[in-house]
Amino acid sequence: MSQFHDLPEEIKLLIFQHLPPQNLKMAVLVSKVWKVIGDIPTVRRIGGYHCNNCFSTVEPNLLASVLNRLVELFVVDVGSNSGKVALTSKQLELLLTATAKKTKIATLEIGGTDLFKTSPALFASISNVRHVMISSLGYARSEVGLKHVEALFKAITDEDKPLRQLEVSGKVVSEEDP
């Protein structure tokens, strides 16, 4: 029977990449080699765990550039205590702008943010992500307008977009609603 240290480096890396953040934190304590593997940027995930508003002061363009390179991203509004990456409105806008051009994000969850304030065309940039979840996280603010949904559907039908799964548990509202 093979030991972990006998596995090829690529397999070790894949194993570490699939560990949940809590397990990864514990695994890097096992040995120096495991710590080196765990510290590889593709293994480390950026998250707001134990860190409310950690990214609110980061320069928006820099943050958008870094977040746009992640495979999974879970975003909430600054002030949320959900353990997800909290972004200011400006940071979210720049992230969506970067996503419109090119993104590595495959799974994007946006919750507790005021998406209604983004332009419909910018909102449609989420069509470049394979799996999108828009959730209210208990906030009434996770609203998207009908024009946002129309822009998203138009982007999907006009071009070959990677979006394959869309979940909306927030509220879709008419622009005439207060």
MODELLER restraints for C-alpha pairs under 7 A, 6 or more apart:
rsr = mdl.restraints
at = mdl.atoms
rsr.add(forms.Gaussian(group=physical.xy_distance, feature=features.Distance(at['CA:13:A'], at['CA:37:A']), mean=6.82, stdev=0.5))
rsr.add(forms.Gaussian(group=physical.xy_distance, feature=features.Distance(at['CA:16:A'], at['CA:24:A']), mean=6.99, stdev=0.5))
rsr.add(forms.Gaussian(group=physical.xy_distance, feature=features.Distance(at['CA:16:A'], at['CA:38:A']), mean=6.72, stdev=0.5))
rsr.add(forms.Gaussian(group=physical.xy_distance, feature=features.Distance(at['CA:16:A'], at['CA:43:A']), mean=6.30, stdev=0.5))
rsr.add(forms.Gaussian(group=physical.xy_distance, feature=features.Distance(at['CA:17:A'], at['CA:43:A']), mean=4.73, stdev=0.5))
rsr.add(forms.Gaussian(group=physical.xy_distance, feature=features.Distance(at['CA:24:A'], at['CA:38:A']), mean=6.90, stdev=0.5))
rsr.add(forms.Gaussian(group=physical.xy_distance, feature=features.Distance(at['CA:27:A'], at['CA:34:A']), mean=6.73, stdev=0.5))
rsr.add(forms.Gaussian(group=physical.xy_distance, feature=features.Distance(at['CA:28:A'], at['CA:34:A']), mean=5.07, stdev=0.5))
rsr.add(forms.Gaussian(group=physical.xy_distance, feature=features.Distance(at['CA:28:A'], at['CA:35:A']), mean=4.12, stdev=0.5))
rsr.add(forms.Gaussian(group=physical.xy_distance, feature=features.Distance(at['CA:28:A'], at['CA:38:A']), mean=5.79, stdev=0.5))
rsr.add(forms.Gaussian(group=physical.xy_distance, feature=features.Distance(at['CA:29:A'], at['CA:35:A']), mean=6.52, stdev=0.5))
rsr.add(forms.Gaussian(group=physical.xy_distance, feature=features.Distance(at['CA:38:A'], at['CA:44:A']), mean=6.48, stdev=0.5))
rsr.add(forms.Gaussian(group=physical.xy_distance, feature=features.Distance(at['CA:47:A'], at['CA:84:A']), mean=5.86, stdev=0.5))
rsr.add(forms.Gaussian(group=physical.xy_distance, feature=features.Distance(at['CA:47:A'], at['CA:85:A']), mean=5.45, stdev=0.5))
rsr.add(forms.Gaussian(group=physical.xy_distance, feature=features.Distance(at['CA:48:A'], at['CA:54:A']), mean=6.87, stdev=0.5))
rsr.add(forms.Gaussian(group=physical.xy_distance, feature=features.Distance(at['CA:48:A'], at['CA:83:A']), mean=5.12, stdev=0.5))
rsr.add(forms.Gaussian(group=physical.xy_distance, feature=features.Distance(at['CA:48:A'], at['CA:84:A']), mean=4.79, stdev=0.5))
rsr.add(forms.Gaussian(group=physical.xy_distance, feature=features.Distance(at['CA:48:A'], at['CA:85:A']), mean=4.59, stdev=0.5))
rsr.add(forms.Gaussian(group=physical.xy_distance, feature=features.Distance(at['CA:48:A'], at['CA:86:A']), mean=6.84, stdev=0.5))
rsr.add(forms.Gaussian(group=physical.xy_distance, feature=features.Distance(at['CA:49:A'], at['CA:83:A']), mean=4.40, stdev=0.5))
rsr.add(forms.Gaussian(group=physical.xy_distance, feature=features.Distance(at['CA:49:A'], at['CA:84:A']), mean=6.37, stdev=0.5))
rsr.add(forms.Gaussian(group=physical.xy_distance, feature=features.Distance(at['CA:50:A'], at['CA:83:A']), mean=6.56, stdev=0.5))
rsr.add(forms.Gaussian(group=physical.xy_distance, feature=features.Distance(at['CA:52:A'], at['CA:81:A']), mean=6.18, stdev=0.5))
rsr.add(forms.Gaussian(group=physical.xy_distance, feature=features.Distance(at['CA:53:A'], at['CA:78:A']), mean=5.78, stdev=0.5))
rsr.add(forms.Gaussian(group=physical.xy_distance, feature=features.Distance(at['CA:53:A'], at['CA:79:A']), mean=6.59, stdev=0.5))
rsr.add(forms.Gaussian(group=physical.xy_distance, feature=features.Distance(at['CA:53:A'], at['CA:86:A']), mean=5.79, stdev=0.5))
rsr.add(forms.Gaussian(group=physical.xy_distance, feature=features.Distance(at['CA:55:A'], at['CA:86:A']), mean=6.66, stdev=0.5))
rsr.add(forms.Gaussian(group=physical.xy_distance, feature=features.Distance(at['CA:55:A'], at['CA:87:A']), mean=6.61, stdev=0.5))
rsr.add(forms.Gaussian(group=physical.xy_distance, feature=features.Distance(at['CA:56:A'], at['CA:78:A']), mean=6.99, stdev=0.5))
rsr.add(forms.Gaussian(group=physical.xy_distance, feature=features.Distance(at['CA:56:A'], at['CA:87:A']), mean=5.94, stdev=0.5))
rsr.add(forms.Gaussian(group=physical.xy_distance, feature=features.Distance(at['CA:56:A'], at['CA:88:A']), mean=5.98, stdev=0.5))
rsr.add(forms.Gaussian(group=physical.xy_distance, feature=features.Distance(at['CA:60:A'], at['CA:90:A']), mean=6.76, stdev=0.5))
rsr.add(forms.Gaussian(group=physical.xy_distance, feature=features.Distance(at['CA:60:A'], at['CA:91:A']), mean=4.78, stdev=0.5))
rsr.add(forms.Gaussian(group=physical.xy_distance, feature=features.Distance(at['CA:60:A'], at['CA:94:A']), mean=6.79, stdev=0.5))
rsr.add(forms.Gaussian(group=physical.xy_distance, feature=features.Distance(at['CA:61:A'], at['CA:94:A']), mean=6.43, stdev=0.5))
rsr.add(forms.Gaussian(group=physical.xy_distance, feature=features.Distance(at['CA:64:A'], at['CA:91:A']), mean=6.47, stdev=0.5))
rsr.add(forms.Gaussian(group=physical.xy_distance, feature=features.Distance(at['CA:64:A'], at['CA:94:A']), mean=5.85, stdev=0.5))
rsr.add(forms.Gaussian(group=physical.xy_distance, feature=features.Distance(at['CA:64:A'], at['CA:95:A']), mean=4.46, stdev=0.5))
rsr.add(forms.Gaussian(group=physical.xy_distance, feature=features.Distance(at['CA:64:A'], at['CA:98:A']), mean=6.83, stdev=0.5))
rsr.add(forms.Gaussian(group=physical.xy_distance, feature=features.Distance(at['CA:68:A'], at['CA:95:A']), mean=6.65, stdev=0.5))
rsr.add(forms.Gaussian(group=physical.xy_distance, feature=features.Distance(at['CA:68:A'], at['CA:98:A']), mean=6.76, stdev=0.5))
rsr.add(forms.Gaussian(group=physical.xy_distance, feature=features.Distance(at['CA:68:A'], at['CA:99:A']), mean=6.46, stdev=0.5))
rsr.add(forms.Gaussian(group=physical.xy_distance, feature=features.Distance(at['CA:68:A'], at['CA:103:A']), mean=5.52, stdev=0.5))
rsr.add(forms.Gaussian(group=physical.xy_distance, feature=features.Distance(at['CA:68:A'], at['CA:104:A']), mean=6.25, stdev=0.5))
rsr.add(forms.Gaussian(group=physical.xy_distance, feature=features.Distance(at['CA:68:A'], at['CA:105:A']), mean=6.19, stdev=0.5))
rsr.add(forms.Gaussian(group=physical.xy_distance, feature=features.Distance(at['CA:69:A'], at['CA:103:A']), mean=6.41, stdev=0.5))
rsr.add(forms.Gaussian(group=physical.xy_distance, feature=features.Distance(at['CA:69:A'], at['CA:104:A']), mean=5.12, stdev=0.5))
rsr.add(forms.Gaussian(group=physical.xy_distance, feature=features.Distance(at['CA:69:A'], at['CA:105:A']), mean=6.47, stdev=0.5))
rsr.add(forms.Gaussian(group=physical.xy_distance, feature=features.Distance(at['CA:70:A'], at['CA:104:A']), mean=5.98, stdev=0.5))
rsr.add(forms.Gaussian(group=physical.xy_distance, feature=features.Distance(at['CA:70:A'], at['CA:105:A']), mean=5.42, stdev=0.5))
rsr.add(forms.Gaussian(group=physical.xy_distance, feature=features.Distance(at['CA:71:A'], at['CA:104:A']), mean=5.61, stdev=0.5))
rsr.add(forms.Gaussian(group=physical.xy_distance, feature=features.Distance(at['CA:71:A'], at['CA:105:A']), mean=4.26, stdev=0.5))
rsr.add(forms.Gaussian(group=physical.xy_distance, feature=features.Distance(at['CA:71:A'], at['CA:106:A']), mean=5.19, stdev=0.5))
rsr.add(forms.Gaussian(group=physical.xy_distance, feature=features.Distance(at['CA:71:A'], at['CA:107:A']), mean=6.50, stdev=0.5))
rsr.add(forms.Gaussian(group=physical.xy_distance, feature=features.Distance(at['CA:72:A'], at['CA:105:A']), mean=5.72, stdev=0.5))
rsr.add(forms.Gaussian(group=physical.xy_distance, feature=features.Distance(at['CA:72:A'], at['CA:106:A']), mean=6.02, stdev=0.5))
rsr.add(forms.Gaussian(group=physical.xy_distance, feature=features.Distance(at['CA:72:A'], at['CA:107:A']), mean=4.75, stdev=0.5))
rsr.add(forms.Gaussian(group=physical.xy_distance, feature=features.Distance(at['CA:72:A'], at['CA:108:A']), mean=6.04, stdev=0.5))
rsr.add(forms.Gaussian(group=physical.xy_distance, feature=features.Distance(at['CA:73:A'], at['CA:105:A']), mean=6.91, stdev=0.5))
rsr.add(forms.Gaussian(group=physical.xy_distance, feature=features.Distance(at['CA:73:A'], at['CA:107:A']), mean=6.29, stdev=0.5))
rsr.add(forms.Gaussian(group=physical.xy_distance, feature=features.Distance(at['CA:73:A'], at['CA:108:A']), mean=4.98, stdev=0.5))
rsr.add(forms.Gaussian(group=physical.xy_distance, feature=features.Distance(at['CA:73:A'], at['CA:109:A']), mean=6.38, stdev=0.5))
rsr.add(forms.Gaussian(group=physical.xy_distance, feature=features.Distance(at['CA:74:A'], at['CA:84:A']), mean=5.61, stdev=0.5))
rsr.add(forms.Gaussian(group=physical.xy_distance, feature=features.Distance(at['CA:74:A'], at['CA:85:A']), mean=6.01, stdev=0.5))
rsr.add(forms.Gaussian(group=physical.xy_distance, feature=features.Distance(at['CA:74:A'], at['CA:108:A']), mean=5.84, stdev=0.5))
rsr.add(forms.Gaussian(group=physical.xy_distance, feature=features.Distance(at['CA:74:A'], at['CA:109:A']), mean=4.64, stdev=0.5))
rsr.add(forms.Gaussian(group=physical.xy_distance, feature=features.Distance(at['CA:74:A'], at['CA:110:A']), mean=6.08, stdev=0.5))
rsr.add(forms.Gaussian(group=physical.xy_distance, feature=features.Distance(at['CA:75:A'], at['CA:84:A']), mean=5.82, stdev=0.5))
rsr.add(forms.Gaussian(group=physical.xy_distance, feature=features.Distance(at['CA:75:A'], at['CA:85:A']), mean=4.81, stdev=0.5))
rsr.add(forms.Gaussian(group=physical.xy_distance, feature=features.Distance(at['CA:75:A'], at['CA:86:A']), mean=5.78, stdev=0.5))
rsr.add(forms.Gaussian(group=physical.xy_distance, feature=features.Distance(at['CA:75:A'], at['CA:87:A']), mean=6.81, stdev=0.5))
rsr.add(forms.Gaussian(group=physical.xy_distance, feature=features.Distance(at['CA:75:A'], at['CA:109:A']), mean=6.04, stdev=0.5))
rsr.add(forms.Gaussian(group=physical.xy_distance, feature=features.Distance(at['CA:75:A'], at['CA:110:A']), mean=4.83, stdev=0.5))
rsr.add(forms.Gaussian(group=physical.xy_distance, feature=features.Distance(at['CA:75:A'], at['CA:111:A']), mean=6.28, stdev=0.5))
rsr.add(forms.Gaussian(group=physical.xy_distance, feature=features.Distance(at['CA:76:A'], at['CA:84:A']), mean=6.27, stdev=0.5))
rsr.add(forms.Gaussian(group=physical.xy_distance, feature=features.Distance(at['CA:76:A'], at['CA:85:A']), mean=6.01, stdev=0.5))
rsr.add(forms.Gaussian(group=physical.xy_distance, feature=features.Distance(at['CA:76:A'], at['CA:86:A']), mean=4.75, stdev=0.5))
rsr.add(forms.Gaussian(group=physical.xy_distance, feature=features.Distance(at['CA:76:A'], at['CA:87:A']), mean=6.31, stdev=0.5))
rsr.add(forms.Gaussian(group=physical.xy_distance, feature=features.Distance(at['CA:76:A'], at['CA:110:A']), mean=5.91, stdev=0.5))
rsr.add(forms.Gaussian(group=physical.xy_distance, feature=features.Distance(at['CA:76:A'], at['CA:111:A']), mean=4.93, stdev=0.5))
rsr.add(forms.Gaussian(group=physical.xy_distance, feature=features.Distance(at['CA:76:A'], at['CA:112:A']), mean=5.25, stdev=0.5))
rsr.add(forms.Gaussian(group=physical.xy_distance, feature=features.Distance(at['CA:76:A'], at['CA:113:A']), mean=5.69, stdev=0.5))
rsr.add(forms.Gaussian(group=physical.xy_distance, feature=features.Distance(at['CA:77:A'], at['CA:86:A']), mean=5.17, stdev=0.5))
rsr.add(forms.Gaussian(group=physical.xy_distance, feature=features.Distance(at['CA:77:A'], at['CA:87:A']), mean=5.44, stdev=0.5))
rsr.add(forms.Gaussian(group=physical.xy_distance, feature=features.Distance(at['CA:77:A'], at['CA:88:A']), mean=6.39, stdev=0.5))
rsr.add(forms.Gaussian(group=physical.xy_distance, feature=features.Distance(at['CA:77:A'], at['CA:112:A']), mean=5.39, stdev=0.5))
rsr.add(forms.Gaussian(group=physical.xy_distance, feature=features.Distance(at['CA:77:A'], at['CA:113:A']), mean=4.61, stdev=0.5))
rsr.add(forms.Gaussian(group=physical.xy_distance, feature=features.Distance(at['CA:78:A'], at['CA:86:A']), mean=4.67, stdev=0.5))
rsr.add(forms.Gaussian(group=physical.xy_distance, feature=features.Distance(at['CA:78:A'], at['CA:87:A']), mean=5.25, stdev=0.5))
rsr.add(forms.Gaussian(group=physical.xy_distance, feature=features.Distance(at['CA:78:A'], at['CA:88:A']), mean=5.65, stdev=0.5))
rsr.add(forms.Gaussian(group=physical.xy_distance, feature=features.Distance(at['CA:80:A'], at['CA:86:A']), mean=6.89, stdev=0.5))
rsr.add(forms.Gaussian(group=physical.xy_distance, feature=features.Distance(at['CA:93:A'], at['CA:118:A']), mean=6.93, stdev=0.5))
rsr.add(forms.Gaussian(group=physical.xy_distance, feature=features.Distance(at['CA:96:A'], at['CA:122:A']), mean=6.31, stdev=0.5))
rsr.add(forms.Gaussian(group=physical.xy_distance, feature=features.Distance(at['CA:96:A'], at['CA:123:A']), mean=6.97, stdev=0.5))
rsr.add(forms.Gaussian(group=physical.xy_distance, feature=features.Distance(at['CA:96:A'], at['CA:125:A']), mean=6.18, stdev=0.5))
rsr.add(forms.Gaussian(group=physical.xy_distance, feature=features.Distance(at['CA:97:A'], at['CA:122:A']), mean=6.47, stdev=0.5))
rsr.add(forms.Gaussian(group=physical.xy_distance, feature=features.Distance(at['CA:99:A'], at['CA:125:A']), mean=6.02, stdev=0.5))
rsr.add(forms.Gaussian(group=physical.xy_distance, feature=features.Distance(at['CA:99:A'], at['CA:126:A']), mean=6.91, stdev=0.5))
rsr.add(forms.Gaussian(group=physical.xy_distance, feature=features.Distance(at['CA:99:A'], at['CA:128:A']), mean=6.77, stdev=0.5))
rsr.add(forms.Gaussian(group=physical.xy_distance, feature=features.Distance(at['CA:100:A'], at['CA:125:A']), mean=4.43, stdev=0.5))
rsr.add(forms.Gaussian(group=physical.xy_distance, feature=features.Distance(at['CA:100:A'], at['CA:128:A']), mean=6.70, stdev=0.5))
rsr.add(forms.Gaussian(group=physical.xy_distance, feature=features.Distance(at['CA:105:A'], at['CA:129:A']), mean=5.96, stdev=0.5))
rsr.add(forms.Gaussian(group=physical.xy_distance, feature=features.Distance(at['CA:106:A'], at['CA:129:A']), mean=5.15, stdev=0.5))
rsr.add(forms.Gaussian(group=physical.xy_distance, feature=features.Distance(at['CA:106:A'], at['CA:130:A']), mean=5.05, stdev=0.5))
rsr.add(forms.Gaussian(group=physical.xy_distance, feature=features.Distance(at['CA:106:A'], at['CA:131:A']), mean=6.12, stdev=0.5))
rsr.add(forms.Gaussian(group=physical.xy_distance, feature=features.Distance(at['CA:107:A'], at['CA:129:A']), mean=6.48, stdev=0.5))
rsr.add(forms.Gaussian(group=physical.xy_distance, feature=features.Distance(at['CA:107:A'], at['CA:130:A']), mean=6.26, stdev=0.5))
rsr.add(forms.Gaussian(group=physical.xy_distance, feature=features.Distance(at['CA:107:A'], at['CA:131:A']), mean=4.73, stdev=0.5))
rsr.add(forms.Gaussian(group=physical.xy_distance, feature=features.Distance(at['CA:107:A'], at['CA:132:A']), mean=5.92, stdev=0.5))
rsr.add(forms.Gaussian(group=physical.xy_distance, feature=features.Distance(at['CA:108:A'], at['CA:131:A']), mean=6.29, stdev=0.5))
rsr.add(forms.Gaussian(group=physical.xy_distance, feature=features.Distance(at['CA:108:A'], at['CA:132:A']), mean=4.87, stdev=0.5))
rsr.add(forms.Gaussian(group=physical.xy_distance, feature=features.Distance(at['CA:108:A'], at['CA:133:A']), mean=6.26, stdev=0.5))
rsr.add(forms.Gaussian(group=physical.xy_distance, feature=features.Distance(at['CA:109:A'], at['CA:132:A']), mean=5.75, stdev=0.5))
rsr.add(forms.Gaussian(group=physical.xy_distance, feature=features.Distance(at['CA:109:A'], at['CA:133:A']), mean=4.51, stdev=0.5))
rsr.add(forms.Gaussian(group=physical.xy_distance, feature=features.Distance(at['CA:109:A'], at['CA:134:A']), mean=5.82, stdev=0.5))
rsr.add(forms.Gaussian(group=physical.xy_distance, feature=features.Distance(at['CA:110:A'], at['CA:133:A']), mean=6.24, stdev=0.5))
rsr.add(forms.Gaussian(group=physical.xy_distance, feature=features.Distance(at['CA:110:A'], at['CA:134:A']), mean=4.95, stdev=0.5))
rsr.add(forms.Gaussian(group=physical.xy_distance, feature=features.Distance(at['CA:110:A'], at['CA:135:A']), mean=6.32, stdev=0.5))
rsr.add(forms.Gaussian(group=physical.xy_distance, feature=features.Distance(at['CA:111:A'], at['CA:134:A']), mean=5.69, stdev=0.5))
rsr.add(forms.Gaussian(group=physical.xy_distance, feature=features.Distance(at['CA:111:A'], at['CA:135:A']), mean=4.61, stdev=0.5))
rsr.add(forms.Gaussian(group=physical.xy_distance, feature=features.Distance(at['CA:111:A'], at['CA:136:A']), mean=5.19, stdev=0.5))
rsr.add(forms.Gaussian(group=physical.xy_distance, feature=features.Distance(at['CA:111:A'], at['CA:137:A']), mean=5.79, stdev=0.5))
rsr.add(forms.Gaussian(group=physical.xy_distance, feature=features.Distance(at['CA:111:A'], at['CA:142:A']), mean=6.21, stdev=0.5))
rsr.add(forms.Gaussian(group=physical.xy_distance, feature=features.Distance(at['CA:112:A'], at['CA:135:A']), mean=6.99, stdev=0.5))
rsr.add(forms.Gaussian(group=physical.xy_distance, feature=features.Distance(at['CA:112:A'], at['CA:136:A']), mean=5.17, stdev=0.5))
rsr.add(forms.Gaussian(group=physical.xy_distance, feature=features.Distance(at['CA:112:A'], at['CA:137:A']), mean=5.69, stdev=0.5))
rsr.add(forms.Gaussian(group=physical.xy_distance, feature=features.Distance(at['CA:112:A'], at['CA:139:A']), mean=5.47, stdev=0.5))
rsr.add(forms.Gaussian(group=physical.xy_distance, feature=features.Distance(at['CA:112:A'], at['CA:141:A']), mean=6.03, stdev=0.5))
rsr.add(forms.Gaussian(group=physical.xy_distance, feature=features.Distance(at['CA:112:A'], at['CA:142:A']), mean=5.14, stdev=0.5))
rsr.add(forms.Gaussian(group=physical.xy_distance, feature=features.Distance(at['CA:113:A'], at['CA:141:A']), mean=6.17, stdev=0.5))
rsr.add(forms.Gaussian(group=physical.xy_distance, feature=features.Distance(at['CA:113:A'], at['CA:142:A']), mean=5.34, stdev=0.5))
rsr.add(forms.Gaussian(group=physical.xy_distance, feature=features.Distance(at['CA:114:A'], at['CA:141:A']), mean=5.35, stdev=0.5))
rsr.add(forms.Gaussian(group=physical.xy_distance, feature=features.Distance(at['CA:114:A'], at['CA:142:A']), mean=5.52, stdev=0.5))
rsr.add(forms.Gaussian(group=physical.xy_distance, feature=features.Distance(at['CA:114:A'], at['CA:143:A']), mean=6.54, stdev=0.5))
rsr.add(forms.Gaussian(group=physical.xy_distance, feature=features.Distance(at['CA:115:A'], at['CA:142:A']), mean=6.33, stdev=0.5))
rsr.add(forms.Gaussian(group=physical.xy_distance, feature=features.Distance(at['CA:115:A'], at['CA:143:A']), mean=6.14, stdev=0.5))
rsr.add(forms.Gaussian(group=physical.xy_distance, feature=features.Distance(at['CA:115:A'], at['CA:144:A']), mean=5.72, stdev=0.5))
rsr.add(forms.Gaussian(group=physical.xy_distance, feature=features.Distance(at['CA:116:A'], at['CA:143:A']), mean=5.66, stdev=0.5))
rsr.add(forms.Gaussian(group=physical.xy_distance, feature=features.Distance(at['CA:116:A'], at['CA:144:A']), mean=4.82, stdev=0.5))
rsr.add(forms.Gaussian(group=physical.xy_distance, feature=features.Distance(at['CA:116:A'], at['CA:145:A']), mean=5.96, stdev=0.5))
rsr.add(forms.Gaussian(group=physical.xy_distance, feature=features.Distance(at['CA:120:A'], at['CA:147:A']), mean=5.99, stdev=0.5))
rsr.add(forms.Gaussian(group=physical.xy_distance, feature=features.Distance(at['CA:120:A'], at['CA:148:A']), mean=4.16, stdev=0.5))
rsr.add(forms.Gaussian(group=physical.xy_distance, feature=features.Distance(at['CA:120:A'], at['CA:151:A']), mean=5.70, stdev=0.5))
rsr.add(forms.Gaussian(group=physical.xy_distance, feature=features.Distance(at['CA:121:A'], at['CA:151:A']), mean=5.95, stdev=0.5))
rsr.add(forms.Gaussian(group=physical.xy_distance, feature=features.Distance(at['CA:123:A'], at['CA:148:A']), mean=6.22, stdev=0.5))
rsr.add(forms.Gaussian(group=physical.xy_distance, feature=features.Distance(at['CA:123:A'], at['CA:152:A']), mean=6.97, stdev=0.5))
rsr.add(forms.Gaussian(group=physical.xy_distance, feature=features.Distance(at['CA:124:A'], at['CA:148:A']), mean=6.88, stdev=0.5))
rsr.add(forms.Gaussian(group=physical.xy_distance, feature=features.Distance(at['CA:124:A'], at['CA:151:A']), mean=5.61, stdev=0.5))
rsr.add(forms.Gaussian(group=physical.xy_distance, feature=features.Distance(at['CA:124:A'], at['CA:152:A']), mean=4.14, stdev=0.5))
rsr.add(forms.Gaussian(group=physical.xy_distance, feature=features.Distance(at['CA:124:A'], at['CA:155:A']), mean=6.38, stdev=0.5))
rsr.add(forms.Gaussian(group=physical.xy_distance, feature=features.Distance(at['CA:127:A'], at['CA:152:A']), mean=6.57, stdev=0.5))
rsr.add(forms.Gaussian(group=physical.xy_distance, feature=features.Distance(at['CA:127:A'], at['CA:155:A']), mean=6.96, stdev=0.5))
rsr.add(forms.Gaussian(group=physical.xy_distance, feature=features.Distance(at['CA:127:A'], at['CA:156:A']), mean=6.37, stdev=0.5))
rsr.add(forms.Gaussian(group=physical.xy_distance, feature=features.Distance(at['CA:127:A'], at['CA:161:A']), mean=5.92, stdev=0.5))
rsr.add(forms.Gaussian(group=physical.xy_distance, feature=features.Distance(at['CA:127:A'], at['CA:162:A']), mean=6.57, stdev=0.5))
rsr.add(forms.Gaussian(group=physical.xy_distance, feature=features.Distance(at['CA:127:A'], at['CA:163:A']), mean=5.02, stdev=0.5))
rsr.add(forms.Gaussian(group=physical.xy_distance, feature=features.Distance(at['CA:128:A'], at['CA:161:A']), mean=5.76, stdev=0.5))
rsr.add(forms.Gaussian(group=physical.xy_distance, feature=features.Distance(at['CA:128:A'], at['CA:162:A']), mean=5.51, stdev=0.5))
rsr.add(forms.Gaussian(group=physical.xy_distance, feature=features.Distance(at['CA:128:A'], at['CA:163:A']), mean=6.03, stdev=0.5))
rsr.add(forms.Gaussian(group=physical.xy_distance, feature=features.Distance(at['CA:129:A'], at['CA:162:A']), mean=6.00, stdev=0.5))
rsr.add(forms.Gaussian(group=physical.xy_distance, feature=features.Distance(at['CA:129:A'], at['CA:163:A']), mean=5.29, stdev=0.5))
rsr.add(forms.Gaussian(group=physical.xy_distance, feature=features.Distance(at['CA:130:A'], at['CA:162:A']), mean=5.13, stdev=0.5))
rsr.add(forms.Gaussian(group=physical.xy_distance, feature=features.Distance(at['CA:130:A'], at['CA:163:A']), mean=4.05, stdev=0.5))
rsr.add(forms.Gaussian(group=physical.xy_distance, feature=features.Distance(at['CA:130:A'], at['CA:164:A']), mean=5.20, stdev=0.5))
rsr.add(forms.Gaussian(group=physical.xy_distance, feature=features.Distance(at['CA:130:A'], at['CA:165:A']), mean=6.39, stdev=0.5))
rsr.add(forms.Gaussian(group=physical.xy_distance, feature=features.Distance(at['CA:131:A'], at['CA:163:A']), mean=6.09, stdev=0.5))
rsr.add(forms.Gaussian(group=physical.xy_distance, feature=features.Distance(at['CA:131:A'], at['CA:164:A']), mean=6.09, stdev=0.5))
rsr.add(forms.Gaussian(group=physical.xy_distance, feature=features.Distance(at['CA:131:A'], at['CA:165:A']), mean=4.73, stdev=0.5))
rsr.add(forms.Gaussian(group=physical.xy_distance, feature=features.Distance(at['CA:131:A'], at['CA:166:A']), mean=6.03, stdev=0.5))
rsr.add(forms.Gaussian(group=physical.xy_distance, feature=features.Distance(at['CA:132:A'], at['CA:165:A']), mean=6.28, stdev=0.5))
rsr.add(forms.Gaussian(group=physical.xy_distance, feature=features.Distance(at['CA:132:A'], at['CA:166:A']), mean=4.95, stdev=0.5))
rsr.add(forms.Gaussian(group=physical.xy_distance, feature=features.Distance(at['CA:132:A'], at['CA:167:A']), mean=6.26, stdev=0.5))
rsr.add(forms.Gaussian(group=physical.xy_distance, feature=features.Distance(at['CA:133:A'], at['CA:166:A']), mean=5.93, stdev=0.5))
rsr.add(forms.Gaussian(group=physical.xy_distance, feature=features.Distance(at['CA:133:A'], at['CA:167:A']), mean=4.62, stdev=0.5))
rsr.add(forms.Gaussian(group=physical.xy_distance, feature=features.Distance(at['CA:133:A'], at['CA:168:A']), mean=5.92, stdev=0.5))
rsr.add(forms.Gaussian(group=physical.xy_distance, feature=features.Distance(at['CA:134:A'], at['CA:167:A']), mean=6.10, stdev=0.5))
rsr.add(forms.Gaussian(group=physical.xy_distance, feature=features.Distance(at['CA:134:A'], at['CA:168:A']), mean=4.73, stdev=0.5))
rsr.add(forms.Gaussian(group=physical.xy_distance, feature=features.Distance(at['CA:134:A'], at['CA:169:A']), mean=6.09, stdev=0.5))
rsr.add(forms.Gaussian(group=physical.xy_distance, feature=features.Distance(at['CA:134:A'], at['CA:170:A']), mean=6.28, stdev=0.5))
rsr.add(forms.Gaussian(group=physical.xy_distance, feature=features.Distance(at['CA:135:A'], at['CA:142:A']), mean=6.61, stdev=0.5))
rsr.add(forms.Gaussian(group=physical.xy_distance, feature=features.Distance(at['CA:135:A'], at['CA:168:A']), mean=5.97, stdev=0.5))
rsr.add(forms.Gaussian(group=physical.xy_distance, feature=features.Distance(at['CA:135:A'], at['CA:169:A']), mean=4.69, stdev=0.5))
rsr.add(forms.Gaussian(group=physical.xy_distance, feature=features.Distance(at['CA:135:A'], at['CA:170:A']), mean=4.88, stdev=0.5))
rsr.add(forms.Gaussian(group=physical.xy_distance, feature=features.Distance(at['CA:136:A'], at['CA:142:A']), mean=4.85, stdev=0.5))
rsr.add(forms.Gaussian(group=physical.xy_distance, feature=features.Distance(at['CA:136:A'], at['CA:169:A']), mean=6.29, stdev=0.5))
rsr.add(forms.Gaussian(group=physical.xy_distance, feature=features.Distance(at['CA:136:A'], at['CA:170:A']), mean=4.63, stdev=0.5))
rsr.add(forms.Gaussian(group=physical.xy_distance, feature=features.Distance(at['CA:142:A'], at['CA:170:A']), mean=5.36, stdev=0.5))
rsr.add(forms.Gaussian(group=physical.xy_distance, feature=features.Distance(at['CA:142:A'], at['CA:171:A']), mean=6.51, stdev=0.5))
rsr.add(forms.Gaussian(group=physical.xy_distance, feature=features.Distance(at['CA:143:A'], at['CA:170:A']), mean=5.88, stdev=0.5))
rsr.add(forms.Gaussian(group=physical.xy_distance, feature=features.Distance(at['CA:143:A'], at['CA:171:A']), mean=4.77, stdev=0.5))
rsr.add(forms.Gaussian(group=physical.xy_distance, feature=features.Distance(at['CA:143:A'], at['CA:172:A']), mean=5.66, stdev=0.5))
rsr.add(forms.Gaussian(group=physical.xy_distance, feature=features.Distance(at['CA:143:A'], at['CA:173:A']), mean=6.65, stdev=0.5))
rsr.add(forms.Gaussian(group=physical.xy_distance, feature=features.Distance(at['CA:144:A'], at['CA:171:A']), mean=6.46, stdev=0.5))
rsr.add(forms.Gaussian(group=physical.xy_distance, feature=features.Distance(at['CA:144:A'], at['CA:172:A']), mean=4.98, stdev=0.5))
rsr.add(forms.Gaussian(group=physical.xy_distance, feature=features.Distance(at['CA:144:A'], at['CA:173:A']), mean=6.27, stdev=0.5))
rsr.add(forms.Gaussian(group=physical.xy_distance, feature=features.Distance(at['CA:145:A'], at['CA:172:A']), mean=5.48, stdev=0.5))
rsr.add(forms.Gaussian(group=physical.xy_distance, feature=features.Distance(at['CA:145:A'], at['CA:173:A']), mean=4.92, stdev=0.5))
rsr.add(forms.Gaussian(group=physical.xy_distance, feature=features.Distance(at['CA:145:A'], at['CA:174:A']), mean=5.66, stdev=0.5))
rsr.add(forms.Gaussian(group=physical.xy_distance, feature=features.Distance(at['CA:145:A'], at['CA:175:A']), mean=5.99, stdev=0.5))
rsr.add(forms.Gaussian(group=physical.xy_distance, feature=features.Distance(at['CA:146:A'], at['CA:172:A']), mean=6.35, stdev=0.5))
rsr.add(forms.Gaussian(group=physical.xy_distance, feature=features.Distance(at['CA:146:A'], at['CA:173:A']), mean=6.08, stdev=0.5))
rsr.add(forms.Gaussian(group=physical.xy_distance, feature=features.Distance(at['CA:146:A'], at['CA:174:A']), mean=5.57, stdev=0.5))
rsr.add(forms.Gaussian(group=physical.xy_distance, feature=features.Distance(at['CA:146:A'], at['CA:175:A']), mean=7.00, stdev=0.5))
